[in-house]
Amino acid sequence: MTNIERKQISQRLALFERAAVLFERFGPVVPVAIAFLNGWPTEVQLYPEWQLGESWRLFLSANLYWGASYALSRAVSFAQGSIVP
């Protein structure tokens, strides 16, 4: 791999890393905003009442976004580690 190719890959990884950081920072806000714009849940309920209502969707989607942001940040770190000479 030449230095030019390595530099291009490093620049692309830097952009990907920045996107991962932004997704990690603002990712869980997306399902919360969608939930409240759609009007659910009208109140956040605690277990066991939350199983009957729709507030479980809010918690599930926020946790899924958190898991996706964690996987994205791990992918970036593995990719950066693989191009280091």
ChimeraX attribute file (.defattr): number of C-alpha atoms within 10 A of each C-alpha:
attribute: neighborCount
match mode: 1-to-1
recipient: residues
	/A:1	7
	/A:2	6
	/A:3	8
	/A:4	9
	/A:5	10
	/A:6	14
	/A:7	11
	/A:8	11
	/A:9	15
	/A:10	16
	/A:11	12
	/A:12	12
	/A:13	17
	/A:14	14
	/A:15	12
	/A:16	16
	/A:17	19
	/A:18	14
	/A:19	15
	/A:20	22
	/A:21	16
	/A:22	12
	/A:23	20
	/A:24	20
	/A:25	12
	/A:26	13
	/A:27	20
	/A:28	21
	/A:29	14
	/A:30	13
	/A:31	19
	/A:32	18
	/A:33	12
	/A:34	12
	/A:35	18
	/A:36	12
	/A:37	10
	/A:38	10
	/A:39	10
	/A:40	16
	/A:41	18
	/A:42	12
	/A:43	11
	/A:44	15
	/A:45	15
	/A:46	10
	/A:47	9
	/A:48	8
	/A:49	12
	/A:50	15
	/A:51	12
	/A:52	10
	/A:53	15
	/A:54	17
	/A:55	19
	/A:56	18
	/A:57	17
	/A:58	20
	/A:59	14
	/A:60	12
	/A:61	16
	/A:62	18
	/A:63	15
	/A:64	15
	/A:65	19
	/A:66	18
	/A:67	15
	/A:68	17
	/A:69	22
	/A:70	15
	/A:71	14
	/A:72	19
	/A:73	20
	/A:74	14
	/A:75	15
	/A:76	17
	/A:77	13
	/A:78	11
	/A:79	14
	/A:80	15
	/A:81	10
	/A:82	9
	/A:83	12
	/A:84	8
	/A:85	6
